[in-house]
């Protein structure tokens, strides 16, 4: 592992420490690993736990986004269609922002996924490689796909993965 090759005198450098921490956190959320449970609130304050759905025979998608992220907002109308097309999957949108910032974006984009706000748990566990980040979890609760960013090609791959998992 490359990080093990860093000389001892540099291993305490704050930048190196942050990189090591990020690498460790990323190991918690990887393809083939069980999904990390976390609990968040919807914009009305109702608590939602992912373990109520993940690993219980449902395909679960979680799309992490931010109000300032233009690609996040641009993909929301297309992603909303998926929920209507694939009712056998559970679709969650999660942001670290509060209801005051999230609700106007959700409403203006017509985003119909189950909204989760004030995310601190998940972000602390894995950090952020950028937004949007979408995670697909199979019926057994195992991560099958993680996509950072968005493009037509990425969305096609995500949709194909969801359909494949629904058919299994």
Secondary structure, DSSP 8 states (H G I E B T S, - for coil): -GGGGS-TTTTTSHHHHHHHHHHHHHHHS-TTSB----EEE-TTS-EEEGGGTBTTTBEEEEEE--TT-HHHHHHHHHHHHHHHH-TTEEEEEE-SS-HHHHHHHHHHHT--SEEEB---HHHHHH--SSS-EEEEE-TTSBEEEEEES--HHHHHHHHHHHHHHHH-
